[in-house]
Amino acid sequence: MTKRIFSILLVLLLALALVPGTLAATVPTEADLKTPPVISNLEIHDDGEGCVWLEVTVETPANVLNAIDYYENHELGYNQAGYIGGIELQYSIDGGEWQESGLNIAWRYYEDADETPVWNGIHETYYLDELHVESEVKAHARYTGADADGNLRYSDWSNMLTLNEKVDFVASDWALPELAEADALGLIPDALRQADLTKPITRAEFAAVSVKVFEALTFTKATPVAVNPFTDTADPEVLKALNLGITNGMSATTFEPDRLLNREQAATMLTRVFKKVNLSGWTLETDGSFNEQFRGFFTMPELFGDDANISAWAKDSVYFMAANGIIKGMGSDENGKPTFAPKDVTESQKAVGYANATRQQALLIAVRMVKNLG
């Protein structure tokens, strides 16, 4: 008898759970009312007959669905806190001013015959004359509503998505195709987005590029070291690189963020990213104990014509990069052999920054590293 009663109760509970609105929603908080939607996709659609519009995929968090449910079923809650009534889309086309959709987009499309609003799913704007399939578009959204007295209320803005982002690089023409790839792969740190990429790269800038490569190879976000040991920088990208073990200071308390980086130093720092990702237990302090294991990842290529100028601590990294087609040579010597230009050796080389790694070179080797080793 006990088992039969328990079974009946279980069936009743399951039936109740399947009836919408049966289980009471919890009282929303102010934080719930500020929670924004999430935009997970943004597309441009063209019917081929001159009508172009935006299509956005909106996801509504569970606590907002709870708030909507609560206000639909509790008049007291509606009067006290205000009602979530719709979703407002804001967009910018080709760098223009922000515009708002013609109406709250959640109310344009309905789930069923009783006109229940669709809070999760795809919503569209009106046709937009200024929009083209190649337009750069930025978009975000928020919930709108009003309380019983007609006072408007809004949630925070959602995440912002960008479609067909256009970046005007100051760079050499030959570098532009791979720089576009770097942009698409998310390898360009904020510090370089508006910079002249033909100029030499600093230690801090290259640390930021290296962090981006690590994140692209591991699909994880790097975090800064807990305690900053440096007195000359608090750059979070430097502190992330330090935490990963792909760079260190020039002394116990200085990083020298503005010091320029040469090509063998760049090769070494990015090789540390590879080691961090692929050699279990590797750290900068234990690097020497992983030499043989690391050398198993590549076949030694032909030596560069200026091999004698490559520092002993950088040789494995330089030839690993060369073997994998990540860093290429810089011209040839008198015998026609490719040279690497690892560092400035002569006074005349120092005067012109002969071996300085440039920002665009750094981004290009970052792209090749992700593509060739990812």
C-alpha positions in Angstrom: 0.0 0.0 0.0 2.8 2.4 0.9 4.5 1.8 -2.4 1.3 2.4 -4.3 0.6 5.7 -2.5 4.2 6.8 -3.2 3.8 6.0 -6.9 0.5 8.0 -7.1 2.2 11.0 -5.4 5.1 10.8 -7.8 2.8 10.7 -10.8 0.9 13.7 -9.5 4.1 15.7 -8.9 5.3 14.9 -12.4 1.9 16.0 -13.8 2.0 19.3 -11.9 5.5 19.9 -13.1 4.3 19.7 -16.7 1.5 22.2 -16.2 2.8 25.8 -17.0 2.4 28.2 -14.2 1.5 25.5 -11.6 4.7 26.0 -9.6 4.9 29.5 -8.3 7.7 31.7 -9.5 10.0 33.2 -6.8 10.0 36.9 -6.0 12.4 38.6 -8.4 15.2 40.8 -7.0 16.5 44.1 -8.3 19.5 42.2 -9.7 17.0 40.0 -11.7 15.5 43.2 -13.2 18.9 44.4 -14.3 20.0 41.1 -15.9 20.4 41.6 -19.6 19.6 39.1 -22.4 22.3 37.3 -24.3 22.9 37.7 -28.0 24.4 34.4 -29.3 24.3 35.1 -33.1 24.0 38.1 -35.5 23.3 37.7 -39.2 22.5 39.9 -42.2 19.8 38.6 -44.5 19.0 39.7 -48.0 15.9 38.4 -50.0 17.7 39.3 -53.3 15.0 41.8 -54.1 16.3 44.8 -52.3 15.2 44.0 -48.8 18.0 43.5 -46.2 17.5 43.0 -42.5 19.2 41.9 -39.3 18.5 38.7 -37.6 19.5 38.2 -34.0 19.4 35.1 -31.8 18.3 36.1 -28.2 18.7 33.9 -25.2 16.8 34.9 -22.0 18.4 33.8 -18.6 16.4 31.7 -16.3 16.1 34.4 -13.6 14.6 36.8 -16.1 12.1 34.1 -17.3 11.2 33.7 -13.6 10.6 37.4 -13.2 8.4 37.5 -16.3 6.4 34.6 -15.0 6.1 36.2 -11.5 4.8 39.5 -12.9 2.3 37.8 -15.1 0.8 35.9 -12.1 1.3 38.3 -9.2 -0.4 41.7 -9.5 1.3 42.9 -6.3 4.7 42.1 -7.7 3.7 44.0 -10.9 2.7 47.1 -8.9 5.8 47.0 -6.7 8.7 46.4 -9.1 7.7 46.9 -12.7 7.1 44.6 -15.6 9.5 43.2 -18.2 7.6 43.9 -21.4 9.9 43.4 -24.4 13.4 43.3 -25.9 14.9 46.4 -27.4 17.6 46.0 -30.1 20.2 48.7 -30.7 22.6 48.5 -33.7 25.2 50.5 -35.5 25.9 50.1 -39.3 29.3 50.8 -40.8 30.4 52.9 -37.8 27.3 55.1 -37.8 25.3 56.3 -34.8 23.5 53.8 -32.6 19.9 53.2 -33.8 17.0 51.4 -32.1 14.8 48.9 -33.7 11.3 50.2 -34.6 9.6 48.3 -31.8 10.4 45.9 -29.0 11.4 42.9 -31.1 10.1 40.3 -28.6 6.5 41.3 -29.4 6.8 40.9 -33.2 6.8 37.1 -33.2 4.6 34.7 -31.2 4.9 31.2 -30.0 1.3 30.1 -30.4 -2.2 31.3 -31.1 -2.6 33.0 -27.7 0.2 35.4 -28.6 2.7 34.3 -26.0 5.9 36.3 -26.6 9.0 34.4 -27.7 11.7 35.2 -25.2 14.3 32.8 -26.6 14.9 32.5 -30.3 15.5 34.4 -33.5 14.1 37.9 -34.0 14.4 40.3 -36.9 14.5 44.0 -37.5 12.5 45.9 -40.2 14.1 46.2 -43.6 17.1 48.6 -43.4 17.9 50.7 -46.5 21.4 51.5 -45.3 22.3 47.8 -44.6 24.2 45.7 -47.1 25.5 42.1 -46.8 29.1 43.4 -46.4 28.2 46.1 -43.8 30.0 46.2 -40.5 27.3 45.8 -37.8 27.5 46.1 -34.0 24.4 45.1 -32.0 23.3 44.6 -28.4 19.9 44.4 -26.6 18.2 45.0 -23.3 14.8 44.3 -21.7 12.3 47.1 -21.5 9.3 47.6 -19.4 7.2 49.9 -17.2 5.8 49.9 -13.7 2.1 50.4 -12.8 2.6 54.1 -12.9 4.0 54.1 -16.4 7.6 54.7 -15.4 10.0 53.1 -17.9 12.6 50.7 -16.7 15.4 48.9 -18.6 17.8 46.1 -17.9 21.6 46.5 -18.5 22.7 46.1 -22.1 23.6 42.6 -23.3 27.0 41.5 -24.7 27.8 43.2 -28.0 28.3 41.2 -31.2 30.2 42.6 -34.2 29.7 41.3 -37.8 32.1 42.0 -40.7 34.4 44.0 -38.4 36.6 46.3 -40.5 40.0 47.2 -39.2 42.2 49.6 -41.0 45.7 48.3 -40.3 48.7 50.6 -40.7 50.9 47.8 -42.1 52.9 46.7 -45.1 50.8 45.5 -48.0 52.5 42.1 -48.0 51.4 41.6 -44.4 47.7 42.5 -44.8 46.3 39.0 -45.7 47.8 37.3 -42.7 46.9 40.3 -40.5 43.3 39.8 -41.5 43.7 36.2 -40.4 45.2 37.3 -37.1 42.1 39.5 -36.6 39.7 36.7 -37.4 41.6 34.4 -34.9 41.4 36.9 -32.2 45.2 37.3 -32.0 45.5 41.1 -32.1 45.7 42.5 -28.5 44.0 45.8 -27.8 47.4 47.5 -27.5 48.1 46.9 -31.2 44.7 47.5 -32.7 45.3 51.1 -33.6 49.1 51.0 -33.6 51.5 51.3 -36.6 52.3 47.6 -37.1 55.4 48.3 -39.1 57.2 49.6 -36.0 59.3 47.4 -33.7 57.4 45.5 -31.0 58.1 45.9 -27.3 58.4 43.2 -24.6 55.0 44.1 -23.2 53.3 44.1 -26.6 54.8 40.7 -27.5 53.8 39.3 -24.1 50.2 40.2 -25.0 50.5 38.5 -28.4 51.9 35.4 -26.7 49.0 35.3 -24.3 46.5 35.5 -27.3 48.3 32.5 -28.9 48.1 30.5 -25.7 44.3 31.3 -25.4 43.7 30.3 -29.1 45.6 27.0 -28.7 44.0 26.0 -25.4 40.5 27.6 -25.7 41.0 28.9 -22.2 41.4 32.4 -20.8 44.7 33.3 -19.1 44.7 35.0 -15.7 47.3 37.4 -14.2 49.7 36.3 -11.5 48.2 37.0 -8.1 51.1 39.2 -6.8 52.8 41.6 -9.2 56.5 41.6 -8.6 57.3 44.4 -11.0 57.7 48.1 -10.1 57.7 49.3 -13.7 54.4 47.8 -15.1 51.0 46.6 -14.0 50.0 45.6 -17.5 47.5 42.7 -17.1 48.8 41.0 -20.2 52.3 41.0 -18.9 51.1 39.5 -15.6 49.2 36.9 -17.5 52.3 35.9 -19.5 54.3 35.8 -16.3 51.7 33.5 -14.7 51.9 31.2 -17.7 55.6 31.1 -17.4 56.2 32.3 -21.0 58.1 35.4 -19.9 60.0 36.7 -16.9 61.5 39.9 -15.7 64.7 41.6 -16.6 65.4 41.5 -12.9 63.4 40.4 -9.8 61.5 43.7 -9.7 61.6 45.1 -13.3 60.1 43.9 -16.6 61.2 46.7 -18.8 57.9 46.7 -20.8 59.1 49.2 -23.4 62.3 47.5 -24.3 62.3 46.3 -28.0 62.4 42.6 -28.7 64.7 41.0 -31.2 63.9 38.0 -33.4 65.5 35.3 -31.4 63.8 36.5 -28.2 60.4 36.5 -30.1 61.1 32.9 -31.2 61.9 31.8 -27.7 58.9 33.4 -26.1 56.5 31.8 -28.5 58.2 28.5 -28.2 57.5 28.7 -24.5 53.8 28.9 -25.3 54.1 25.7 -27.3 55.9 24.0 -24.4 53.3 25.2 -21.9 50.6 23.7 -24.0 52.3 20.4 -25.0 54.8 19.4 -22.3 53.0 18.3 -19.1 54.6 19.8 -16.1 56.8 22.2 -18.0 57.7 25.5 -16.3 60.2 28.2 -17.1 62.3 27.1 -14.2 62.4 23.4 -15.3 62.8 24.2 -19.0 66.3 22.6 -19.2 65.0 19.2 -18.1 62.6 19.1 -21.1 65.2 19.6 -23.8 65.2 16.1 -25.2 61.4 15.7 -25.0 61.0 19.0 -26.8 63.5 18.1 -29.6 61.3 15.2 -30.4 58.7 17.6 -31.8 60.7 18.7 -34.8 63.4 17.6 -37.3 66.4 19.9 -37.4 66.4 21.9 -40.6 69.4 23.2 -42.5 71.3 25.7 -40.4 70.9 29.4 -41.2 73.9 31.2 -42.7 74.2 33.3 -39.5 73.8 30.4 -37.1 76.9 31.5 -35.2 75.1 34.7 -34.2 72.1 32.8 -32.7 72.5 32.7 -28.9 72.9 29.2 -27.5 69.7 29.5 -25.3 67.6 30.4 -28.4 68.8 27.9 -31.0 66.3 25.2 -30.2 63.5 27.7 -30.4 64.7 29.3 -33.6 65.0 26.0 -35.4 61.7 24.7 -34.0 60.0 27.7 -35.5 61.9 27.4 -38.8 61.1 23.6 -39.0 57.4 24.3 -38.6 57.3 27.2 -41.1 56.4 29.7 -38.4 59.4 32.1 -38.6 61.2 32.5 -41.9 64.6 33.8 -42.8 65.7 37.4 -43.5 67.6 37.5 -46.8 70.7 35.5 -47.6 74.4 35.6 -46.8 77.3 35.9 -49.4 77.0 32.1 -50.1 73.3 32.3 -50.8 72.2 30.6 -47.5 69.1 32.0 -45.8 69.9 34.1 -42.7 67.8 34.5 -39.6 68.9 37.9 -38.2 68.6 36.8 -34.6 70.0 39.9 -33.0 72.0 43.0 -33.8 75.7 42.2 -33.8 77.5 45.1 -35.4 77.2 48.8 -34.5 75.6 49.5 -37.9 73.0 46.8 -37.3 72.2 48.3 -33.9 71.9 51.8 -35.5 69.1 50.7 -37.9 67.5 48.0 -35.6 68.3 45.3 -38.1 67.2 42.4 -35.9 64.2 44.1 -34.2 61.0 42.1 -34.5 58.2 44.3 -35.8 54.6 44.2 -34.6 53.4 42.8 -37.9 56.0 40.1 -37.9 54.9 39.1 -34.4 51.3 38.9 -35.5 52.2 36.9 -38.6 54.2 34.3 -36.6 51.3 34.1 -34.1 48.9 33.2 -37.0 51.2 30.6 -38.4 51.7 29.1 -34.9 48.0 28.7 -34.3 47.4 27.4 -37.9 50.4 25.0 -38.0 50.5 23.8 -34.4 46.9 24.2 -33.3 
